[in-house]
Structure formats: C-alpha cells, structure tokens
Amino acid sequence: MHTVIVDRRELHELARAIIAAAGTPDDMANDVAEGLVEANLCGHDSHGVMRLPGYVSFSQTKAEASRIFNRVRPAARPELMPESRLGLAIRRVDGGWGWGQPAARLATRTVIAQALKTGVATVTISHCNHVGRLGEYTAMIAEAGLIGFATCNAGPAVAPFNGRERLFGTNPFSFAVPRTVGVRGDGPRPILVDFATSGVAEGKLQVAQAKGLPVGDGLLIDKDGQPTSDPAAFYDGGALLPMGLHKGYGVSVMADLLGGGLSGMGFACTPRFGEGNLAGNGFLITAYNISDFVNVSEYVSKVNELYARVRSSQPARGVEAVLLPGDPEWISRELRLREGIPIPEVTWDAISKTAAELHVPLPV
C-alpha cells in the first residue's frame, strides 16, 4: 500500500483551508485542523485528516446521502452558559451543533480555570458534534498542572456483551496526569490514557480498510453476528465488540450514563439521542487541582519516580522497553514531526477530491 508523506505544517494548512472553505470562520477552522493533525502526529490516524471528507459532507445540510452525519453548522460558535445553581464547579457549554473541536477546547479552557478556583470542576457540552481525540483535551489539563478526565458517548456502533445489535458508541475514556508543576513548556509529557471502550475505534476500521488490512480477532462481528476480521463487514451492517468482554462493556455503559446523560445528549440506543443526530458526542470533562489535595511538587515528584521505576523495569522477551500510557503517542509525535505524516494513498485521494471540490490547492 502506497503512502504520501506530508509535512505537519502543510497538512495543517490544507486541513484549515478545507474546513474554512466549508463555511467555517478561520479561528474555528484552525481549531479543527489542529485537532486532526495533532491526532495524526500522535499516531491516532483514525482521528486525523482522514476525517476531512466526512466532515465536509457533514457540514453540507443538503447532503441527505449522508443520512447520519448531516448536522454540522460550520459557522456556529460554542457558547459558555451561565453559572449553574451549584456555582463555579459545574459549567455547561452549548456547542450549537457546530464543530466539536472548538466546543471541546472551550470546555477544556473553562474546566481548567474553574478547577483552579474550586479544586474540582466539571464541564459538559450539549448540542455537540464529533470532538475528535479525547487525549488532546486531557493533555491540555495536565499541561496546566492539573489531573484531567474526559469521556463521551457517540452514535450506536458497538454491540453489548453477549449481544449482536448496535446499541452503544465507541465511548472513549481519557485520563492525564502531569509530570511537571504548572505549564509544561519543554518538560516531560504527561502520563496519558486514551482508549475506546470498544475493542477497536471505528476510525481504525477506516484506516485498516484504506490500507487493505484485516483487523484483529475478537473485535468485530458481521451482520449475522459471526466473528470476522474484515473491516468492510462493519459497514455492511456488522458491529464492533466491547474491549475486555463484560468489563469493557461495563465501562462503555458508564460513558453513556456520564457523557450522554449529564450533557443532556441522551443515550445512543434511544431514538432521541442528540435530537436525532447520531454524529453527536455527549461530552464530559473534569479537572482536579492537585494542590487542593496534596503538595503538588511532592505529587509530581512521586509520579516521576513511578514513571522511572516502570520504564526501568525488565521488558518481556522480544520487547525493547516497557512504556507507560502516553509514551507511544509522544514517540510517534517526535518521529512524525521530523519525518512527516504518512497518509495512505486511498485516504490522500479522498482528501484531494474534497479539496478540489472546494477549490483548495494541495501542497506541492
């Protein structure tokens, strides 16, 4: 499978121009582009620029062929709602059915500011479209010296444990813990967990399909409920499976109850989820101010002791080193900043077609 290697800056400008050409103000187009390219840099191509053709189709309100994703209002700005009766610790953002990334960034900036005042703070987003990679937002919290947690639900793609019908989204969870005091700068990257509660994210099926590759066993069933490794089976009526059998299923249910329930977006298996917008995310993000619990310098020092102890532990046979959550992302990021971002040729062709339709020039 051939790939196209694109410099991060060129890819960002292309993504920004495409989103802007779809009717988005420049600042919000920049938010979307940064989120997509950062996902590619961190090795999460499933949440990267491969999303551009779909995003553009979502933003075209007359694109009825896209029966599910047709609700993005590209010029809509997210709005921070008035304080709740419980005060500063709980805030809400109305995404206005615009792009999810600007709404999630507003929620993240808000939750950091609120947690610095109240110790712990939570922000939810209503009327929210696809927010992209959750780890982007928890990393922002950790880089501000706080502990971050985020979850969201999504449209039905995953069968429940011992079931075969799509009832739940991929419903990711993310946590991030700082390894420095205050703003990161050039210091060590946070310990970061970011995972779908399905065995594989739906976007990774698209990546596998673009590369002509199967997925692993135990991740997918076809429309008849039979196990399969063919990613195309999902798009022919199949379903993803929960990670870790009943355990991942339980975590997925909680993502629905927390993200979907507390945001007001509802639950994926109900007909009124997201007011009928199956592309939506019920998003919840929480920040913990370490200094309101323990001495922050001592805490970060202990985190780094843990980090060093794990990294210096004996690896399994045939493995080069033991890593911590987040390490693969930061390693990928450093490599792709130097060498460029690989895009499967099939994906690049789809992006090129979208750019041509919007009269956006491609990088030379």
C-alpha positions as CSV (number, residue, x, y, z in Angstrom):
1,M,0.0,0.0,0.0
2,H,1.5,3.3,-1.1
3,T,1.6,6.3,1.3
4,V,2.0,10.0,0.8
5,I,4.3,11.8,3.3
6,V,3.2,15.3,4.2
7,D,4.9,17.8,6.4
8,R,2.8,18.7,9.5
9,R,2.6,22.4,8.7
10,E,1.5,21.8,5.1
11,L,-1.1,19.3,6.3
12,H,-2.4,21.7,8.9
13,E,-2.8,24.5,6.3
14,L,-4.6,22.1,3.9
15,A,-7.0,20.9,6.7
16,R,-7.6,24.5,7.8
17,A,-8.3,25.7,4.3
18,I,-10.7,22.8,3.6
19,I,-12.7,23.4,6.8
20,A,-12.7,27.2,6.2
21,A,-14.0,26.6,2.6
22,A,-16.9,24.6,4.1
23,G,-18.1,27.9,5.7
24,T,-16.1,28.0,9.0
25,P,-14.6,31.2,10.4
26,D,-10.8,31.0,10.4
27,D,-10.2,30.7,14.1
28,M,-12.6,27.7,14.4
29,A,-11.2,26.1,11.2
30,N,-7.8,26.4,12.9
31,D,-9.1,24.5,16.0
32,V,-10.5,21.7,13.8
33,A,-7.3,21.4,11.8
34,E,-5.0,21.5,14.8
35,G,-7.1,18.7,16.4
36,L,-7.0,16.5,13.3
37,V,-3.3,17.0,12.6
38,E,-2.3,16.5,16.3
39,A,-4.1,13.2,16.2
40,N,-2.0,12.2,13.2
41,L,1.2,13.3,14.9
42,C,0.3,11.2,17.9
43,G,-0.3,8.1,15.7
44,H,-4.1,8.2,16.0
45,D,-4.7,8.3,12.3
46,S,-8.3,7.2,12.9
47,H,-9.0,10.7,14.4
48,G,-6.8,12.6,11.9
49,V,-7.2,14.2,8.5
50,M,-8.8,11.0,7.1
51,R,-11.9,12.6,8.7
52,L,-11.9,15.7,6.4
53,P,-14.0,14.3,3.5
54,G,-16.6,13.1,6.0
55,Y,-16.5,16.3,8.0
56,V,-17.2,18.4,4.8
57,S,-20.1,16.1,3.9
58,F,-21.4,16.6,7.5
59,S,-21.4,20.3,7.0
60,Q,-23.4,20.3,3.8
61,T,-27.0,20.4,5.1
62,K,-28.3,19.2,1.7
63,A,-26.1,16.1,1.7
64,E,-29.0,13.8,2.5
65,A,-27.0,10.9,1.2
66,S,-25.0,11.2,4.4
67,R,-28.1,10.2,6.4
68,I,-26.4,10.2,9.8
69,F,-23.8,12.9,9.7
70,N,-25.6,15.9,8.3
71,R,-26.0,18.2,11.2
72,V,-22.8,20.4,11.5
73,R,-23.4,24.1,11.3
74,P,-19.9,25.2,10.3
75,A,-20.2,28.9,11.4
76,A,-21.9,28.1,14.8
77,R,-19.8,29.2,17.8
78,P,-19.9,27.3,21.1
79,E,-21.2,29.3,24.0
80,L,-20.4,29.1,27.7
81,M,-23.7,29.0,29.5
82,P,-24.4,31.0,32.7
83,E,-23.2,29.5,36.0
84,S,-25.4,26.8,37.4
85,R,-27.1,27.0,40.8
86,L,-24.3,24.9,42.2
87,G,-21.7,27.6,41.4
88,L,-18.4,27.7,39.5
89,A,-17.6,24.0,39.9
90,I,-20.1,23.0,37.2
91,R,-20.4,24.7,33.9
92,R,-22.1,23.9,30.6
93,V,-21.1,24.7,27.0
94,D,-23.7,24.8,24.2
95,G,-22.0,23.6,21.1
96,G,-24.7,24.9,18.8
97,W,-24.3,21.9,16.6
98,G,-21.1,23.5,15.3
99,W,-17.7,21.7,15.0
100,G,-17.0,19.7,18.1
101,Q,-13.3,20.7,18.5
102,P,-13.9,24.4,19.2
103,A,-16.6,23.4,21.7
104,A,-14.3,20.9,23.4
105,R,-11.5,23.4,23.6
106,L,-13.8,26.0,25.2
107,A,-14.9,23.4,27.7
108,T,-11.3,22.4,28.5
109,R,-10.1,26.0,29.0
110,T,-13.2,26.6,31.2
111,V,-12.7,23.5,33.3
112,I,-9.0,24.4,33.9
113,A,-9.9,27.9,35.1
114,Q,-12.8,26.6,37.3
115,A,-10.7,23.9,38.9
116,L,-8.0,26.4,39.9
117,K,-10.8,28.2,41.8
118,T,-12.8,25.3,43.2
119,G,-10.4,22.4,43.4
120,V,-12.5,20.1,41.2
121,A,-14.6,21.2,38.2
122,T,-16.7,19.6,35.5
123,V,-17.9,20.9,32.2
124,T,-20.4,19.3,29.8
125,I,-21.3,20.1,26.2
126,S,-24.7,19.9,24.7
127,H,-25.6,20.1,21.0
128,C,-22.1,18.7,20.3
129,N,-20.7,17.1,17.2
130,H,-17.7,14.9,16.9
131,V,-14.9,16.3,19.2
132,G,-12.1,14.2,17.8
133,R,-9.4,12.7,20.1
134,L,-10.2,12.9,23.8
135,G,-6.5,12.8,24.7
136,E,-6.0,16.3,23.2
137,Y,-8.2,17.8,25.9
138,T,-6.9,15.9,28.9
139,A,-3.4,16.6,27.9
140,M,-4.2,20.3,27.9
141,I,-5.4,19.9,31.5
142,A,-2.2,18.0,32.5
143,E,0.0,20.6,30.8
144,A,-1.7,23.2,33.1
145,G,-0.6,21.1,36.1
146,L,-3.9,19.5,36.9
147,I,-5.3,16.0,36.5
148,G,-7.7,15.6,33.6
149,F,-10.5,13.1,32.9
150,A,-12.9,13.1,29.9
151,T,-15.4,10.8,28.4
152,C,-18.1,11.0,25.7
153,N,-20.7,8.7,24.1
154,A,-21.5,8.5,20.4
155,G,-23.9,7.0,18.0
156,P,-24.5,3.3,18.0
157,A,-21.7,1.1,16.6
158,V,-21.0,-1.4,19.4
159,A,-23.0,-4.5,20.4
160,P,-23.5,-5.1,24.1
161,F,-21.7,-8.0,25.7
162,N,-23.4,-11.2,24.6
163,G,-25.4,-9.2,22.0
164,R,-25.2,-8.6,18.3
165,E,-27.2,-5.3,17.8
166,R,-25.5,-1.9,17.6
167,L,-26.6,-0.1,20.8
168,F,-23.5,1.8,22.1
169,G,-20.9,4.1,20.8
170,T,-17.2,3.5,21.0
171,N,-17.5,5.6,24.1
172,P,-13.9,6.6,24.9
173,F,-12.3,7.5,28.3
174,S,-9.2,9.6,28.8
175,F,-7.1,10.5,31.8
176,A,-4.0,12.6,32.0
177,V,-1.6,13.2,34.9
178,P,1.2,15.9,34.8
179,R,4.9,15.1,35.2
180,T,5.7,18.8,35.7
181,V,4.5,21.6,38.0
182,G,2.4,24.1,36.1
183,V,2.6,24.7,32.4
184,R,4.7,22.1,30.7
185,G,6.9,24.1,28.3
186,D,9.7,21.8,27.2
187,G,9.3,19.5,30.2
188,P,8.3,15.8,30.2
189,R,5.0,14.9,28.7
190,P,2.1,13.8,30.9
191,I,1.1,10.2,31.5
192,L,-1.9,9.9,29.3
193,V,-4.6,7.2,28.9
194,D,-7.0,7.5,25.9
195,F,-9.0,4.5,24.7
196,A,-12.2,3.5,23.1
197,T,-14.3,1.1,25.2
198,S,-14.8,-1.0,22.1
199,G,-12.0,-3.4,21.1
200,V,-11.1,-1.0,18.3
201,A,-12.2,2.5,17.4
202,E,-14.4,2.8,14.3
203,G,-12.0,5.1,12.7
204,K,-9.3,2.4,12.9
205,L,-11.5,0.2,10.8
206,Q,-11.4,3.0,8.2
207,V,-7.6,3.1,8.4
208,A,-7.4,-0.7,8.0
209,Q,-9.7,-0.6,5.1
210,A,-7.7,2.1,3.4
211,K,-4.6,0.0,3.8
212,G,-6.3,-3.2,2.7
213,L,-5.6,-4.9,6.0
214,P,-7.8,-7.1,8.3
215,V,-8.4,-6.2,12.0
216,G,-7.5,-8.5,14.8
217,D,-9.7,-11.3,16.1
218,G,-12.4,-10.7,18.7
219,L,-13.1,-7.1,17.6
220,L,-15.9,-7.3,15.1
221,I,-19.0,-9.3,14.1
222,D,-20.8,-9.2,10.8
223,K,-24.4,-8.5,10.2
224,D,-25.3,-12.1,11.0
225,G,-23.5,-11.9,14.4
226,Q,-20.5,-14.0,13.2
227,P,-16.9,-13.1,14.1
228,T,-14.9,-11.5,11.3
229,S,-11.7,-9.7,10.8
230,D,-12.9,-7.9,7.6
231,P,-13.4,-4.2,8.4
232,A,-15.8,-3.9,5.5
233,A,-18.2,-6.1,7.4
234,F,-18.9,-3.3,9.8
235,Y,-20.1,-1.0,7.1
236,D,-22.3,-3.8,5.8
237,G,-24.3,-3.9,8.9
238,G,-21.9,-5.5,11.4
239,A,-21.0,-4.3,14.8
240,L,-17.9,-3.6,17.0
241,L,-17.4,-5.6,20.2
242,P,-16.6,-4.2,23.6
243,M,-13.0,-4.5,24.8
244,G,-12.3,-6.9,27.6
245,L,-15.7,-8.7,27.3
246,H,-18.0,-7.7,30.1
247,K,-15.5,-5.3,31.7
248,G,-15.2,-3.1,28.7
249,Y,-19.0,-3.3,28.2
250,G,-19.5,-2.0,31.8
251,V,-17.2,0.9,31.2
252,S,-19.0,1.7,27.9
253,V,-22.3,1.8,29.7
254,M,-20.9,4.3,32.2
255,A,-19.6,6.5,29.4
256,D,-23.1,6.6,28.1
257,L,-24.5,7.4,31.5
258,L,-21.9,10.1,32.3
259,G,-21.2,11.7,29.0
260,G,-24.6,11.3,27.3
261,G,-26.7,11.6,30.5
262,L,-25.1,14.6,32.2
263,S,-24.6,16.5,28.9
264,G,-28.3,16.1,28.0
265,M,-27.4,14.5,24.7
266,G,-29.1,11.2,25.8
267,F,-28.2,7.6,25.2
268,A,-27.1,6.1,21.9
269,C,-29.6,3.3,22.0
270,T,-32.6,5.6,22.3
271,P,-34.2,7.3,19.3
272,R,-33.8,10.8,20.7
273,F,-30.1,10.6,21.2
274,G,-28.6,14.0,20.2
275,E,-32.0,15.1,18.9
276,G,-31.7,12.6,16.2
277,N,-28.1,13.5,15.3
278,L,-26.2,10.2,15.5
279,A,-22.9,12.0,14.8
280,G,-23.1,13.8,18.2
281,N,-20.9,13.3,21.2
282,G,-22.2,13.6,24.8
283,F,-19.1,15.1,26.3
284,L,-18.0,15.5,29.9
285,I,-14.6,16.7,31.2
286,T,-13.3,17.1,34.7
287,A,-10.2,18.7,36.2
288,Y,-8.7,18.1,39.6
289,N,-6.4,20.7,41.1
290,I,-3.6,18.7,42.8
291,S,-2.7,21.4,45.2
292,D,-6.1,21.2,46.8
293,F,-5.4,17.6,47.8
294,V,-1.6,17.3,48.4
295,N,1.6,19.3,47.9
296,V,1.8,19.5,44.1
297,S,5.6,19.3,43.9
298,E,5.7,16.2,46.0
299,Y,3.0,14.6,44.0
300,V,4.7,15.3,40.7
301,S,8.0,14.0,42.1
302,K,6.3,10.7,43.1
303,V,4.7,10.5,39.6
304,N,8.1,10.8,38.1
305,E,9.5,8.2,40.5
306,L,6.7,5.8,39.4
307,Y,7.5,6.7,35.7
308,A,11.2,6.0,36.1
309,R,10.6,2.7,38.0
310,V,8.3,1.4,35.3
311,R,10.5,2.5,32.4
312,S,13.5,0.8,34.0
313,S,11.7,-2.5,34.7
314,Q,12.5,-5.7,32.8
315,P,10.7,-5.9,29.5
316,A,9.1,-9.1,28.3
317,R,11.1,-11.3,25.9
318,G,11.4,-9.7,22.5
319,V,10.3,-6.3,23.7
320,E,12.7,-3.4,23.6
321,A,11.3,-1.4,26.6
322,V,8.4,-1.1,29.0
323,L,6.4,2.1,28.2
324,L,3.7,4.0,30.2
325,P,0.4,5.2,28.8
326,G,1.0,8.2,26.5
327,D,4.6,7.2,25.6
328,P,3.6,5.7,22.2
329,E,1.9,8.9,21.3
330,W,4.8,11.1,22.3
331,I,7.3,8.8,20.5
332,S,5.1,8.9,17.4
333,R,4.8,12.7,17.6
334,E,8.6,13.3,17.7
335,L,9.1,10.9,14.8
336,R,6.4,12.4,12.6
337,L,7.5,16.0,13.4
338,R,10.9,15.0,11.9
339,E,9.9,12.8,9.1
340,G,6.4,13.9,8.1
341,I,3.0,12.3,8.5
342,P,2.2,9.2,6.4
343,I,-1.2,9.2,4.7
344,P,-2.5,6.1,2.9
345,E,-2.8,6.8,-0.8
346,V,-6.5,6.0,-0.8
347,T,-7.1,8.5,2.0
348,W,-5.0,11.1,0.3
349,D,-7.0,10.7,-2.9
350,A,-10.3,11.2,-1.0
351,I,-8.8,14.4,0.7
352,S,-7.6,15.6,-2.7
353,K,-11.0,15.1,-4.2
354,T,-12.6,17.1,-1.4
355,A,-10.1,19.9,-1.7
356,A,-10.7,20.1,-5.5
357,E,-14.5,20.3,-4.9
358,L,-13.8,23.3,-2.6
359,H,-11.2,24.8,-4.9
360,V,-8.5,24.4,-2.2
361,P,-5.0,23.9,-3.6
362,L,-2.9,20.9,-2.5
363,P,0.6,21.2,-1.1
364,V,3.3,20.9,-3.7
